[in-house]
């Protein structure tokens, strides 16, 4: 807090909106944004304003320090909350969304929720049947890029009316792969594991920069990605293809690339799930998973990607509801001062914003919302994601301030970090929506997809089948099957409804009963472990079912491209690649 106190001495208690009229000639001051898509903004020493007669320092940290001096306890409490809301637009929602918002917050619209609770952030949510995080996302408020941009614009307009007059932090879980909130019209990156299979961080960075530009165009300011968790050698646990793989050193390079790509486009990256969800068997949505490694093993197997992400400048780290026994046995990391402060702040020297994983998950609901909020803040979290009871969380924070169980200095520290990040990344020039799903982005991301395709058994050159093919898949994979058919046809492969050499597609959640022993080629569109049970003469992993992944696969099957990928995990009975050493 020493640096904050020094800044406070220099900062002036004047309304932030005066910045727009107090700028020098070299560079315009940041203006009140209409949406949250950020562009990194340098520190600006603003010249005296003739009209105001004041000198205003527009450096993000100085601005944040000035703002907190004039915020009430209620304002401070609101700034650390990032709930979800019902409805596709900020000020106009249907009756169903109104009912949801009334139950959640006693308001009708997302804008009213921001106003009532003086919120510092909001998360946009969605769910699909295959989404392993769907239980914590009870609604959908994202439909397509145009709608998301309108929603975020309205949310920002509501936030600028608050006493802080600061941009709203708008986040979403756009990991790509099985956890992807906005799917319609965007350029779909392959899963993290596909990037691990490609093993070329430079391609990862380019792809994530494209993703960042699209998120920025839609008004997203924080992406809760990349997943920095390292999974076990054979892909055990629950994360699967959400992880880059089982090699901590390789993952560290991938995390660095993803952070640089996202933040190079102006969207804050959030490393998750600290201190690492890859060596657990439990699901933190339902229980408190235990990390049983020794501290040395944890530092070797789990810590490197988080360390590299912090060193790359990630603006956010998400705490996991995980019991790291070697450091604080029996306590979820979200509520552990030893992990969130001693390790993250002191050892890793992280200076950004620590955000909890969803507070509506089982381990965080051990206490009432207010008590859980105070515990998480005291541990070192700065922002609380998806509290199950917004009023309860807010009131608990205020009660903690009154009783002394939460020191005001800790809350001011948290809000100062949040405001500093928001001022540093506030929008200057939001990308046009036409960048979303653009051909340029398809080329950038397609290069990563092409590098990820892995042949684990079968030929390594020429067409992988002769003559016509027939594409089959479980009923739940019909969209992928149709996409594959079209991609093969465009690659010059003859496809017929039946009688051709079978290409069997399987994906996330499928099991041995979904395999077809008569298939000439079996393709796994997620973590490749299931291929170890297949009898097909040719086995291929794409790690993803996106259009670009299947287009890259079609080129390999047609003999027009090689398969340069290597599986980032072990698959029983198979080499990591039949074609690459």
C-alpha positions as CSV (number, residue, x, y, z in Angstrom):
1,X,0.0,0.0,0.0
2,X,3.0,2.3,0.3
3,X,3.0,3.2,-3.4
4,X,-0.8,3.8,-3.2
5,X,-0.3,6.2,-0.4
6,X,2.4,8.1,-2.3
7,X,0.1,8.3,-5.3
8,X,-2.7,9.6,-3.1
9,X,-0.6,12.5,-2.0
10,X,-0.2,13.6,-5.6
11,X,-3.7,12.8,-6.8
12,X,-6.5,15.3,-6.6
13,X,-10.0,14.6,-5.4
14,X,-11.8,15.7,-8.6
15,X,-14.3,14.0,-10.7
16,X,-12.8,11.5,-13.1
17,X,-15.0,12.9,-16.0
18,X,-12.9,16.1,-15.8
19,X,-10.2,14.2,-17.5
20,X,-11.9,14.7,-20.9
21,X,-11.4,18.4,-20.6
22,X,-7.9,18.4,-19.0
23,X,-5.6,17.0,-21.6
24,X,-2.5,18.2,-23.2
25,X,-1.9,18.5,-26.9
26,X,0.3,15.4,-27.3
27,X,-2.4,12.7,-26.7
28,X,-6.1,12.9,-26.0
29,X,-7.2,11.8,-22.5
30,X,-9.1,8.5,-22.2
31,X,-12.7,9.1,-22.8
32,X,-15.7,7.5,-21.2
33,X,-16.1,4.3,-23.1
34,X,-19.3,3.1,-24.6
35,X,-18.1,-0.5,-24.4
36,X,-15.4,-2.4,-22.7
37,X,-13.1,-3.5,-25.4
38,X,-9.7,-2.4,-24.2
39,X,-6.6,-1.1,-25.8
40,X,-3.6,-0.9,-23.6
41,X,-3.1,2.8,-22.6
42,X,0.2,4.3,-21.5
43,X,0.6,6.5,-18.5
44,X,-0.3,10.1,-19.4
45,X,0.9,13.2,-17.6
46,X,-2.0,15.5,-18.3
47,X,-1.3,19.3,-18.7
48,X,-3.1,21.9,-16.7
49,X,-6.6,22.7,-17.8
50,X,-7.3,26.4,-18.3
51,X,-11.0,26.0,-17.4
52,X,-10.5,23.8,-14.3
53,X,-7.3,25.3,-13.1
54,X,-6.2,21.9,-12.0
55,X,-3.5,19.3,-12.9
56,X,-4.9,15.8,-13.2
57,X,-2.6,12.8,-13.4
58,X,-4.1,10.3,-15.8
59,X,-1.8,7.5,-15.0
60,X,-4.0,4.4,-14.3
61,X,-2.6,3.8,-10.8
62,X,-2.9,7.5,-9.9
63,X,-6.4,7.7,-11.3
64,X,-7.4,4.6,-9.3
65,X,-5.9,6.0,-6.1
66,X,-7.7,9.3,-6.6
67,X,-11.1,7.6,-7.2
68,X,-10.9,5.4,-4.1
69,X,-10.6,8.5,-1.9
70,X,-14.1,9.5,-2.7
71,X,-15.9,6.2,-2.7
72,X,-18.2,5.2,0.1
73,X,-18.1,1.8,1.7
74,X,-21.0,0.7,-0.5
75,X,-19.2,1.9,-3.6
76,X,-16.1,-0.1,-2.6
77,X,-18.1,-3.2,-1.8
78,X,-19.8,-3.1,-5.2
79,X,-16.5,-2.7,-7.1
80,X,-15.3,-6.2,-5.9
81,X,-18.4,-8.0,-7.1
82,X,-18.8,-9.6,-10.6
83,X,-22.1,-11.4,-10.8
84,X,-24.0,-12.6,-13.8
85,X,-27.3,-11.2,-14.9
86,X,-30.3,-12.4,-16.9
87,X,-31.2,-10.8,-20.3
88,X,-29.6,-10.1,-23.7
89,X,-29.6,-6.3,-23.4
90,X,-28.7,-4.0,-20.6
91,X,-32.0,-2.1,-20.3
92,X,-34.6,-4.2,-22.1
93,X,-35.3,-7.8,-21.2
94,X,-38.1,-10.3,-21.5
95,X,-40.4,-11.3,-18.6
96,X,-38.4,-14.5,-18.0
97,X,-35.2,-12.5,-17.6
98,X,-36.9,-10.0,-15.4
99,X,-38.0,-12.8,-13.1
100,X,-34.5,-14.1,-13.0
101,X,-33.0,-10.7,-12.1
102,X,-35.7,-10.2,-9.5
103,X,-34.8,-13.4,-7.8
104,X,-31.1,-12.8,-8.0
105,X,-30.9,-9.1,-7.2
106,X,-34.4,-7.6,-6.8
107,X,-34.2,-5.7,-10.1
108,X,-35.5,-6.1,-13.6
109,X,-32.5,-5.5,-15.8
110,X,-28.7,-5.8,-15.9
111,X,-28.3,-2.0,-15.9
112,X,-30.5,-1.8,-12.8
113,X,-28.3,-4.4,-11.1
114,X,-25.2,-2.4,-11.8
115,X,-26.9,0.7,-10.4
116,X,-28.3,-0.9,-7.3
117,X,-25.1,-2.7,-6.3
118,X,-22.6,-0.3,-7.8
119,X,-20.9,-3.2,-9.5
120,X,-17.4,-3.3,-10.7
121,X,-17.9,-6.1,-13.1
122,X,-20.3,-8.5,-14.8
123,X,-19.7,-11.9,-16.4
124,X,-21.5,-13.0,-19.5
125,X,-22.7,-16.6,-19.4
126,X,-23.9,-19.4,-21.6
127,X,-24.0,-23.2,-21.5
128,X,-24.2,-26.1,-23.8
129,X,-25.0,-29.8,-23.0
130,X,-21.3,-30.8,-23.2
131,X,-20.1,-27.9,-21.1
132,X,-18.5,-29.2,-17.9
133,X,-19.0,-25.8,-16.2
134,X,-22.7,-25.5,-17.1
135,X,-24.0,-26.0,-13.6
136,X,-22.8,-22.6,-12.6
137,X,-24.3,-20.9,-15.6
138,X,-28.1,-21.0,-15.1
139,X,-28.8,-18.6,-18.0
140,X,-27.6,-17.4,-21.4
141,X,-27.1,-13.8,-22.2
142,X,-24.9,-14.1,-25.3
143,X,-26.3,-14.9,-28.7
144,X,-24.2,-13.4,-31.5
145,X,-21.5,-10.7,-31.9
146,X,-23.9,-7.9,-32.7
147,X,-26.1,-8.6,-29.7
148,X,-23.0,-9.0,-27.4
149,X,-21.7,-5.6,-28.5
150,X,-25.0,-3.9,-27.8
151,X,-25.2,-5.6,-24.4
152,X,-21.7,-4.5,-23.4
153,X,-22.3,-1.0,-24.6
154,X,-25.4,-0.7,-22.4
155,X,-23.6,-2.2,-19.5
156,X,-20.8,0.3,-19.8
157,X,-23.2,3.2,-20.0
158,X,-24.8,2.1,-16.7
159,X,-21.4,1.8,-15.1
160,X,-20.3,5.3,-16.0
161,X,-23.2,6.7,-14.0
162,X,-21.8,5.3,-10.8
163,X,-19.7,7.4,-8.4
164,X,-16.5,5.7,-9.6
165,X,-17.3,6.7,-13.2
166,X,-15.0,3.8,-14.2
167,X,-15.4,1.2,-17.0
168,X,-17.1,-2.0,-16.1
169,X,-15.0,-5.1,-16.1
170,X,-16.9,-7.5,-18.5
171,X,-15.7,-11.0,-18.5
172,X,-16.5,-14.3,-20.0
173,X,-15.2,-17.9,-20.2
174,X,-14.0,-18.0,-23.8
175,X,-11.5,-20.9,-23.5
176,X,-12.5,-22.4,-26.9
177,X,-13.1,-26.2,-27.0
178,X,-15.7,-27.5,-24.6
179,X,-15.9,-24.3,-22.6
180,X,-16.8,-21.5,-25.1
181,X,-19.5,-19.0,-24.3
182,X,-19.8,-17.1,-27.6
183,X,-20.0,-19.5,-30.5
184,X,-22.1,-18.0,-33.2
185,X,-20.2,-16.0,-35.9
186,X,-16.8,-16.0,-34.1
187,X,-13.6,-17.5,-35.3
188,X,-13.4,-20.7,-33.2
189,X,-9.9,-21.5,-31.9
190,X,-9.1,-25.2,-31.3
191,X,-8.9,-26.4,-27.7
192,X,-5.9,-25.7,-25.6
193,X,-4.8,-29.3,-26.0
194,X,-4.7,-28.8,-29.8
195,X,-2.2,-26.0,-29.3
196,X,-0.2,-28.3,-27.0
197,X,-0.2,-30.9,-29.8
198,X,1.0,-28.3,-32.3
199,X,3.8,-27.3,-30.0
200,X,4.4,-24.0,-31.7
201,X,3.8,-21.1,-29.3
202,X,4.2,-18.6,-32.1
203,X,1.1,-20.0,-33.7
204,X,-0.7,-20.0,-30.4
205,X,0.1,-16.3,-29.9
206,X,-1.2,-15.3,-33.3
207,X,-4.4,-17.3,-32.8
208,X,-5.1,-15.8,-29.4
209,X,-4.4,-12.3,-30.8
210,X,-7.2,-12.9,-33.3
211,X,-9.4,-14.2,-30.5
212,X,-8.6,-11.0,-28.5
213,X,-9.5,-8.7,-31.4
214,X,-12.9,-10.4,-31.7
215,X,-13.6,-10.3,-28.0
216,X,-12.6,-6.6,-27.9
217,X,-14.9,-5.8,-30.8
218,X,-17.7,-7.4,-28.8
219,X,-16.9,-5.3,-25.7
220,X,-15.3,-8.1,-23.6
221,X,-12.6,-6.8,-21.4
222,X,-11.4,-10.0,-19.6
223,X,-11.3,-13.5,-20.9
224,X,-11.1,-16.2,-18.2
225,X,-8.4,-18.0,-20.2
226,X,-5.9,-19.5,-20.7
227,X,-6.2,-22.6,-18.5
228,X,-2.8,-22.9,-17.0
229,X,-3.4,-26.2,-15.3
230,X,-1.0,-29.1,-16.1
231,X,-2.8,-32.5,-16.2
232,X,-1.4,-35.9,-15.5
233,X,0.6,-37.9,-18.0
234,X,-2.4,-39.9,-19.2
235,X,-4.8,-37.0,-19.0
236,X,-6.4,-38.0,-15.8
237,X,-8.7,-35.7,-13.9
238,X,-11.4,-33.6,-15.2
239,X,-9.9,-30.8,-17.3
240,X,-9.1,-32.9,-20.4
241,X,-8.6,-30.9,-23.5
242,X,-9.1,-27.6,-21.6
243,X,-5.4,-28.1,-20.6
244,X,-2.4,-27.7,-22.9
245,X,-1.2,-31.0,-21.8
246,X,0.9,-32.9,-19.2
247,X,4.3,-31.2,-19.7
248,X,4.6,-28.2,-17.4
249,X,7.5,-26.7,-19.3
250,X,5.7,-26.9,-22.6
251,X,2.5,-25.6,-21.0
252,X,4.4,-22.6,-19.6
253,X,5.4,-21.6,-23.1
254,X,1.9,-22.0,-24.4
255,X,0.4,-20.0,-21.5
256,X,2.9,-17.2,-22.2
257,X,1.9,-17.2,-25.9
258,X,-1.8,-17.1,-25.1
259,X,-1.4,-14.2,-22.6
260,X,0.7,-12.2,-25.1
261,X,-1.8,-12.8,-27.8
262,X,-4.9,-11.8,-25.8
263,X,-3.4,-8.8,-24.1
264,X,-1.7,-7.7,-27.3
265,X,-5.2,-7.3,-28.6
266,X,-6.2,-5.3,-25.5
267,X,-8.2,-8.0,-23.6
268,X,-7.0,-9.0,-20.2
269,X,-6.0,-12.6,-19.8
270,X,-6.9,-14.5,-16.6
271,X,-4.8,-17.5,-15.6
272,X,-6.8,-20.3,-14.0
273,X,-7.2,-22.3,-11.8
274,X,-4.5,-21.3,-9.3
275,X,-2.8,-23.2,-7.8
276,X,-3.6,-25.9,-10.3
277,X,-6.6,-28.2,-11.0
278,X,-4.7,-30.7,-13.2
279,X,-3.6,-33.2,-10.5
280,X,-7.0,-33.7,-8.8
281,X,-9.8,-36.2,-9.3
282,X,-12.6,-34.2,-7.8
283,X,-14.8,-31.5,-9.5
284,X,-14.7,-28.2,-7.6
285,X,-18.2,-27.5,-8.9
286,X,-19.4,-30.2,-6.5
287,X,-16.7,-30.8,-3.9
288,X,-13.4,-29.6,-2.6
289,X,-10.7,-31.4,-4.7
290,X,-7.5,-32.3,-2.9
291,X,-4.0,-31.8,-4.4
292,X,-1.9,-34.4,-2.7
293,X,1.5,-33.7,-4.2
294,X,4.5,-32.7,-2.2
295,X,5.4,-29.0,-2.4
296,X,8.4,-29.9,-4.5
297,X,6.2,-31.9,-6.9
298,X,3.6,-29.1,-7.1
299,X,6.3,-26.6,-7.8
300,X,7.7,-28.7,-10.6
301,X,4.4,-30.0,-12.1
302,X,1.8,-27.3,-11.6
303,X,3.5,-24.0,-10.8
304,X,5.6,-23.3,-14.0
305,X,2.7,-22.2,-16.3
306,X,1.3,-19.9,-13.7
307,X,4.7,-18.4,-13.1
308,X,5.2,-17.9,-16.8
309,X,1.8,-16.3,-17.2
310,X,2.5,-13.9,-14.4
311,X,5.9,-13.0,-15.9
312,X,4.2,-12.5,-19.3
313,X,2.0,-9.8,-17.6
314,X,-1.3,-11.5,-17.2
315,X,-3.6,-9.0,-15.6
316,X,-5.8,-11.5,-13.7
317,X,-5.3,-14.8,-11.8
318,X,-8.3,-16.8,-10.9
319,X,-8.2,-18.7,-7.6
320,X,-9.4,-22.3,-7.6
321,X,-11.5,-24.0,-5.0
322,X,-8.7,-26.5,-4.4
323,X,-7.1,-28.0,-1.3
324,X,-3.3,-27.8,-1.8
325,X,-2.4,-29.9,1.2
326,X,1.3,-29.2,1.0
327,X,0.7,-25.5,1.7
328,X,-2.6,-25.1,3.5
329,X,-4.3,-28.5,4.2
330,X,-8.0,-28.5,4.5
331,X,-8.5,-24.9,3.1
332,X,-9.6,-24.1,-0.4
333,X,-7.1,-21.9,-2.1
334,X,-9.7,-19.2,-2.6
335,X,-9.9,-18.8,1.1
336,X,-6.2,-19.4,1.9
337,X,-4.0,-16.4,2.8
338,X,-0.9,-18.7,2.5
339,X,-1.7,-19.4,-1.2
340,X,-3.4,-16.3,-2.4
341,X,-1.1,-13.9,-0.6
342,X,2.1,-15.6,0.5
343,X,2.6,-17.6,-2.7
344,X,0.8,-15.6,-5.4
345,X,1.7,-12.1,-4.2
346,X,5.0,-12.6,-2.4
347,X,6.6,-15.6,-4.2
348,X,5.3,-15.1,-7.7
349,X,5.2,-11.3,-7.3
350,X,1.8,-11.0,-9.0
351,X,0.6,-7.4,-8.8
352,X,-2.6,-7.7,-10.9
353,X,-6.2,-8.6,-9.9
354,X,-6.9,-11.9,-8.2
355,X,-10.5,-13.1,-8.9
356,X,-12.1,-16.0,-7.2
357,X,-13.6,-18.9,-9.2
358,X,-17.4,-18.9,-9.1
359,X,-18.6,-18.3,-5.6
360,X,-21.8,-20.3,-6.4
361,X,-19.7,-23.5,-6.5
362,X,-20.0,-26.0,-3.6
363,X,-16.7,-25.3,-1.8
364,X,-17.5,-21.6,-1.6
365,X,-21.1,-22.2,-0.4
366,X,-19.7,-23.7,2.8
367,X,-20.6,-20.4,4.4
368,X,-23.3,-17.7,3.8
369,X,-22.5,-15.4,0.9
370,X,-21.4,-12.6,3.2
371,X,-19.0,-14.6,5.3
372,X,-17.6,-16.3,2.2
373,X,-17.0,-12.9,0.6
374,X,-15.1,-11.6,3.6
375,X,-13.0,-14.8,3.8
376,X,-12.1,-14.6,0.1
377,X,-11.1,-11.0,0.4
378,X,-9.0,-11.5,3.5
379,X,-7.2,-14.4,1.7
380,X,-6.1,-12.0,-1.0
381,X,-8.8,-12.2,-3.7
382,X,-9.7,-8.7,-5.1
383,X,-12.8,-9.6,-6.9
384,X,-15.6,-12.2,-6.2
385,X,-17.1,-14.0,-9.2
386,X,-20.7,-15.0,-9.4
387,X,-21.8,-14.7,-5.7
388,X,-24.9,-16.8,-5.2
389,X,-26.5,-14.0,-3.2
390,X,-25.4,-10.5,-4.4
391,X,-27.1,-8.6,-1.6
392,X,-25.8,-11.1,1.0
393,X,-22.2,-10.7,-0.3
394,X,-22.4,-6.9,-0.4
395,X,-24.0,-6.8,3.1
396,X,-21.4,-9.2,4.4
397,X,-18.6,-7.0,3.2
398,X,-20.2,-3.9,4.9
399,X,-20.7,-5.8,8.1
400,X,-17.1,-7.0,8.0
401,X,-16.0,-3.4,7.7
402,X,-18.1,-2.4,10.7
403,X,-17.0,-5.3,12.9
404,X,-13.4,-5.1,11.9
405,X,-13.2,-8.6,10.5
406,X,-12.5,-7.0,7.1
407,X,-10.1,-4.1,7.3
408,X,-11.0,-1.1,5.1
409,X,-7.3,-1.0,3.9
410,X,-7.7,-4.5,2.4
411,X,-10.9,-3.5,0.6
412,X,-9.3,-0.3,-0.7
413,X,-6.3,-2.2,-1.8
414,X,-8.5,-4.6,-3.8
415,X,-10.5,-1.8,-5.4
416,X,-7.4,0.1,-6.3
417,X,-6.1,-2.9,-8.1
418,X,-9.4,-3.4,-9.9
419,X,-9.6,0.3,-11.0
420,X,-6.0,0.4,-12.0
421,X,-6.6,-2.6,-14.4
422,X,-9.8,-1.1,-15.7
423,X,-8.2,2.3,-16.4
424,X,-5.1,0.8,-17.9
425,X,-7.2,-1.2,-20.4
426,X,-10.1,1.1,-21.1
427,X,-11.2,1.4,-24.7
428,X,-9.7,3.9,-27.1
429,X,-10.4,2.5,-30.5
430,X,-12.8,-0.5,-30.4
431,X,-12.3,-2.8,-33.3
432,X,-15.2,-2.9,-35.8
433,X,-17.5,-5.9,-35.7
434,X,-16.3,-7.0,-39.1
435,X,-13.1,-8.4,-37.6
436,X,-15.3,-11.1,-36.0
437,X,-15.2,-14.2,-38.0
438,X,-13.0,-12.5,-40.7
439,X,-11.0,-14.4,-43.3
440,X,-7.8,-13.0,-41.9
441,X,-8.6,-14.5,-38.5
442,X,-9.6,-17.8,-40.1
443,X,-6.1,-18.0,-41.7
444,X,-4.4,-17.1,-38.5
445,X,-6.3,-19.7,-36.4
446,X,-6.3,-22.3,-39.2
447,X,-2.5,-22.4,-39.1
448,X,-2.7,-23.6,-35.5
449,X,-5.4,-26.1,-36.4
450,X,-3.3,-27.5,-39.2
451,X,-0.3,-27.9,-36.9
452,X,-2.3,-29.8,-34.3
453,X,-3.6,-32.7,-36.4
454,X,-2.0,-35.9,-35.0
455,X,-1.9,-39.3,-36.6
456,X,-1.4,-41.8,-33.8
457,X,-1.7,-44.9,-36.1
458,X,-1.8,-45.1,-39.8
459,X,-0.1,-43.7,-43.0
460,X,1.8,-40.5,-42.9
461,X,1.5,-39.4,-46.5
462,X,-0.8,-39.6,-49.5
463,X,-4.6,-40.1,-49.2
464,X,-5.4,-42.0,-46.0
465,X,-8.3,-43.9,-47.7
466,X,-8.9,-44.9,-51.3
467,X,-12.2,-44.2,-53.0
468,X,-15.4,-42.9,-51.5
469,X,-15.9,-42.4,-47.7
470,X,-18.9,-42.4,-45.4
471,X,-18.8,-40.2,-42.3
472,X,-20.5,-41.5,-39.1
473,X,-20.8,-40.2,-35.6
474,X,-23.0,-40.5,-32.5
475,X,-26.3,-38.7,-32.8
476,X,-25.0,-35.9,-30.6
477,X,-22.2,-35.2,-33.1
478,X,-24.4,-34.4,-36.1
479,X,-23.2,-30.9,-36.5
480,X,-19.6,-32.1,-36.6
481,X,-20.5,-34.9,-39.0
482,X,-22.1,-32.5,-41.4
483,X,-19.1,-30.1,-41.1
484,X,-16.7,-33.0,-41.8
485,X,-18.7,-34.1,-44.9
486,X,-18.5,-30.6,-46.4
487,X,-14.8,-30.2,-45.5
488,X,-14.0,-33.5,-47.2
489,X,-16.0,-32.6,-50.3
490,X,-14.2,-29.3,-50.5
491,X,-10.9,-31.2,-50.3
492,X,-11.9,-33.3,-53.3
493,X,-12.8,-36.5,-51.4
494,X,-15.9,-38.3,-52.6
495,X,-18.5,-38.7,-49.8
496,X,-21.5,-40.9,-49.9
497,X,-24.3,-41.7,-47.4
498,X,-23.2,-45.3,-47.0
499,X,-21.0,-47.9,-48.5
500,X,-17.8,-45.9,-48.4
501,X,-14.8,-46.3,-46.2
502,X,-16.0,-45.3,-42.7
503,X,-14.7,-42.3,-41.0
504,X,-16.0,-42.4,-37.4
505,X,-16.0,-39.2,-35.3
506,X,-16.1,-39.2,-31.5
507,X,-15.7,-36.4,-29.1
508,X,-16.0,-35.1,-25.5
509,X,-17.9,-37.4,-23.2
510,X,-18.0,-40.3,-25.7
511,X,-16.9,-43.8,-24.6
512,X,-16.0,-47.2,-25.9
513,X,-19.6,-47.9,-26.9
514,X,-19.4,-45.0,-29.3
515,X,-16.5,-46.5,-31.3
516,X,-17.0,-48.5,-34.5
517,X,-14.6,-51.3,-35.0
518,X,-15.5,-51.4,-38.8
519,X,-14.3,-47.8,-39.3
520,X,-11.3,-47.3,-41.5
521,X,-10.5,-44.1,-39.6
522,X,-11.4,-43.1,-36.1
523,X,-11.1,-39.4,-35.2
524,X,-11.1,-38.1,-31.7
525,X,-12.2,-34.5,-31.5
526,X,-11.2,-34.1,-27.9
527,X,-8.6,-35.6,-25.5
528,X,-7.3,-38.6,-27.4
529,X,-7.3,-41.2,-24.7
530,X,-10.3,-43.1,-26.2
531,X,-8.3,-43.9,-29.3
532,X,-6.4,-46.4,-27.2
533,X,-9.5,-48.6,-27.3
534,X,-10.2,-48.3,-31.1
535,X,-9.3,-51.1,-33.6
536,X,-9.4,-48.8,-36.6
537,X,-6.2,-49.0,-38.7
538,X,-6.0,-45.2,-38.8
539,X,-6.3,-43.2,-35.6
540,X,-6.3,-39.4,-35.7
541,X,-6.7,-36.7,-33.0
542,X,-7.9,-33.2,-33.8
543,X,-8.6,-32.3,-30.1
544,X,-11.4,-30.1,-31.4
545,X,-14.6,-30.2,-33.4
546,X,-14.4,-26.7,-34.8
547,X,-14.9,-26.0,-38.5
548,X,-11.3,-25.1,-38.9
549,X,-10.0,-28.2,-37.1
550,X,-12.2,-30.4,-39.3
551,X,-11.0,-28.5,-42.4
552,X,-7.4,-29.2,-41.5
553,X,-8.3,-32.9,-40.9
554,X,-9.9,-33.2,-44.3
555,X,-6.7,-31.9,-45.9
556,X,-4.7,-34.7,-44.1
557,X,-7.2,-37.4,-45.1
558,X,-7.2,-36.2,-48.7
559,X,-3.4,-36.4,-48.8
560,X,-3.0,-32.7,-49.3
561,X,-1.3,-32.0,-45.9
562,X,0.9,-33.7,-43.4
563,X,-0.1,-34.3,-39.7
564,X,2.6,-32.6,-37.7
565,X,1.0,-32.8,-34.3
566,X,2.1,-34.9,-31.3
567,X,-0.3,-35.9,-28.5
568,X,0.4,-33.8,-25.4
569,X,-0.6,-36.8,-23.2
570,X,0.1,-40.5,-23.3
571,X,-2.4,-42.8,-25.0
572,X,-2.3,-46.4,-23.9
573,X,-0.7,-48.6,-26.6
574,X,0.1,-45.8,-29.0
575,X,3.0,-43.5,-29.7
576,X,2.3,-39.8,-29.4
577,X,2.6,-39.6,-33.1
578,X,3.0,-42.2,-35.8
579,X,4.5,-39.6,-38.1
580,X,6.6,-37.3,-36.0
581,X,9.5,-38.3,-33.8
